[in-house]
């Protein structure tokens, strides 16, 4: 990593069969506002700032099993890291 590059966690991103549907659930549950809304991508912002929640449509999505056993589909998510350059 280059000297002086600043990074911050922008969001945790969850895969979904329908990004808008899952984002709508969390928007109602948390009371957070939508900051980005695209056909396959929705981002919610925390009211006090900090990392948000993002949802992306994954065409090959398989619903996870909880608790997962051997061979069961696992939950899928990733962190979005924002850099200043």
SULRAPE-V869552 format. One record per pair of residues at least 12 apart in sequence whose C-alpha atoms are under 10 Angstrom apart, sorted by the first residue. I is the first residue (numbers start at 1). GAP is how many residues later the second one is. D is the distance in Angstrom with one decimal. If there is no record, write none. Layout:
BEGIN
((I & GAP & D) (I & GAP & D))
END
This chain:
BEGIN
((4 & 80 & 9.5) (4 & 81 & 9.9) (5 & 78 & 6.9) (5 & 79 & 6.4) (5 & 80 & 6.9) (6 & 76 & 8.4) (6 & 77 & 5.7) (6 & 78 & 5.7) (6 & 79 & 8.1) (7 & 74 & 6.5) (7 & 75 & 5.5) (7 & 76 & 4.4) (7 & 77 & 6.6) (7 & 78 & 9.2) (8 & 42 & 9.0) (8 & 43 & 8.4) (8 & 72 & 8.6) (8 & 73 & 5.7) (8 & 74 & 5.4) (8 & 75 & 6.6) (8 & 76 & 8.8) (9 & 41 & 7.8) (9 & 42 & 5.8) (9 & 43 & 8.6) (9 & 70 & 7.1) (9 & 71 & 6.1) (9 & 72 & 4.7) (9 & 73 & 6.2) (9 & 74 & 9.0) (10 & 35 & 9.4) (10 & 39 & 9.9) (10 & 40 & 7.2) (10 & 41 & 4.7) (10 & 42 & 6.2) (10 & 43 & 8.4) (10 & 44 & 9.3) (10 & 69 & 7.8) (10 & 70 & 5.5) (10 & 71 & 5.6) (10 & 72 & 5.7) (10 & 73 & 9.2) (11 & 32 & 8.1) (11 & 33 & 8.7) (11 & 34 & 8.6) (11 & 35 & 9.7) (11 & 39 & 8.4) (11 & 40 & 4.7) (11 & 41 & 4.4) (11 & 42 & 5.1) (11 & 43 & 6.1) (11 & 44 & 9.6) (11 & 67 & 8.6) (11 & 68 & 6.0) (11 & 69 & 5.1) (11 & 70 & 7.3) (11 & 71 & 8.8) (12 & 31 & 9.5) (12 & 39 & 7.2) (12 & 40 & 6.6) (12 & 41 & 5.1) (12 & 42 & 6.0) (12 & 43 & 8.4) (12 & 65 & 7.0) (12 & 66 & 5.9) (12 & 67 & 4.6) (12 & 68 & 6.0) (12 & 69 & 9.0) (13 & 28 & 9.6) (13 & 29 & 9.4) (13 & 30 & 8.5) (13 & 39 & 8.6) (13 & 40 & 5.9) (13 & 41 & 4.4) (13 & 42 & 5.4) (13 & 43 & 7.0) (13 & 63 & 8.7) (13 & 64 & 5.4) (13 & 65 & 5.2) (13 & 66 & 6.0) (13 & 67 & 6.9) (14 & 39 & 7.7) (14 & 40 & 6.3) (14 & 41 & 4.9) (14 & 42 & 6.4) (14 & 43 & 8.7) (14 & 44 & 9.5) (14 & 61 & 8.5) (14 & 62 & 6.4) (14 & 63 & 4.4) (14 & 64 & 6.8) (14 & 65 & 9.0) (15 & 26 & 9.6) (15 & 39 & 8.7) (15 & 40 & 5.9) (15 & 41 & 5.1) (15 & 42 & 6.0) (15 & 43 & 5.9) (15 & 44 & 9.4) (15 & 45 & 9.9) (15 & 46 & 7.2) (15 & 47 & 9.5) (15 & 48 & 9.6) (15 & 60 & 8.4) (15 & 61 & 6.0) (15 & 62 & 5.9) (15 & 63 & 8.6) (16 & 24 & 9.4) (16 & 25 & 9.8) (16 & 39 & 6.7) (16 & 40 & 6.1) (16 & 41 & 5.1) (16 & 42 & 5.8) (16 & 43 & 8.4) (16 & 44 & 9.3) (16 & 45 & 6.3) (16 & 46 & 8.3) (16 & 47 & 8.0) (16 & 59 & 9.8) (16 & 60 & 8.7) (16 & 61 & 9.4) (17 & 23 & 9.5) (17 & 38 & 9.7) (17 & 39 & 8.3) (17 & 40 & 5.4) (17 & 41 & 5.8) (17 & 42 & 6.6) (17 & 43 & 7.9) (17 & 44 & 5.5) (17 & 45 & 7.6) (17 & 46 & 7.9) (18 & 21 & 9.4) (18 & 22 & 7.5) (18 & 23 & 9.1) (18 & 37 & 8.5) (18 & 38 & 7.6) (18 & 39 & 5.3) (18 & 40 & 7.7) (18 & 41 & 8.8) (18 & 43 & 9.2) (19 & 18 & 9.5) (19 & 19 & 9.2) (19 & 20 & 8.1) (19 & 21 & 5.9) (19 & 22 & 6.0) (19 & 23 & 6.4) (19 & 24 & 9.4) (19 & 35 & 8.5) (19 & 36 & 5.0) (19 & 37 & 5.0) (19 & 38 & 4.8) (19 & 39 & 8.2) (20 & 17 & 8.1) (20 & 18 & 8.7) (20 & 19 & 7.9) (20 & 20 & 7.5) (20 & 21 & 7.4) (20 & 22 & 6.3) (20 & 23 & 9.5) (20 & 35 & 7.5) (20 & 36 & 8.3) (20 & 37 & 8.2) (21 & 21 & 9.6) (21 & 34 & 9.3) (21 & 36 & 9.8) (22 & 20 & 9.2) (22 & 32 & 9.7) (22 & 33 & 7.1) (22 & 34 & 9.2) (22 & 35 & 9.5) (23 & 14 & 9.7) (23 & 18 & 9.1) (23 & 19 & 6.5) (23 & 20 & 7.6) (23 & 21 & 7.5) (23 & 30 & 8.3) (23 & 31 & 7.5) (23 & 32 & 6.2) (23 & 33 & 9.1) (24 & 18 & 9.1) (24 & 20 & 9.5) (24 & 31 & 9.9) (26 & 18 & 8.5) (26 & 27 & 8.7) (26 & 29 & 9.9) (27 & 16 & 9.7) (27 & 17 & 7.1) (27 & 18 & 9.4) (27 & 26 & 9.5) (30 & 14 & 9.6) (30 & 16 & 8.8) (30 & 17 & 9.7) (31 & 13 & 9.5) (31 & 14 & 9.8) (31 & 15 & 8.8) (31 & 16 & 8.6) (32 & 12 & 6.1) (32 & 13 & 6.1) (32 & 14 & 5.8) (32 & 15 & 6.3) (32 & 16 & 9.9) (32 & 20 & 9.0) (32 & 21 & 9.4) (33 & 12 & 5.9) (33 & 13 & 7.5) (33 & 14 & 7.6) (33 & 19 & 9.9) (34 & 12 & 9.5) (34 & 18 & 9.8) (34 & 19 & 9.6) (34 & 20 & 9.5) (35 & 17 & 9.3) (35 & 19 & 9.7) (36 & 18 & 8.9) (37 & 17 & 9.8) (37 & 18 & 9.7) (38 & 18 & 9.4) (39 & 17 & 9.1) (39 & 18 & 8.4) (40 & 15 & 8.0) (40 & 16 & 5.5) (40 & 17 & 4.9) (40 & 18 & 8.1) (40 & 19 & 9.7) (41 & 13 & 7.2) (41 & 14 & 5.6) (41 & 15 & 4.6) (41 & 16 & 6.5) (41 & 17 & 9.8) (42 & 12 & 5.6) (42 & 13 & 5.3) (42 & 14 & 6.7) (42 & 15 & 9.1) (43 & 12 & 6.4) (43 & 13 & 8.8) (51 & 28 & 9.6) (51 & 29 & 9.0) (51 & 30 & 9.6) (52 & 28 & 9.5) (53 & 26 & 9.5) (53 & 27 & 9.5) (54 & 23 & 9.5) (54 & 24 & 9.6) (54 & 25 & 9.4) (54 & 26 & 8.8) (55 & 22 & 9.0) (56 & 21 & 9.5) (61 & 12 & 9.5) (61 & 15 & 9.1) (62 & 12 & 8.7) (62 & 13 & 9.1) (62 & 14 & 9.6) (63 & 12 & 7.8) (63 & 13 & 9.4) (64 & 12 & 8.1))
END
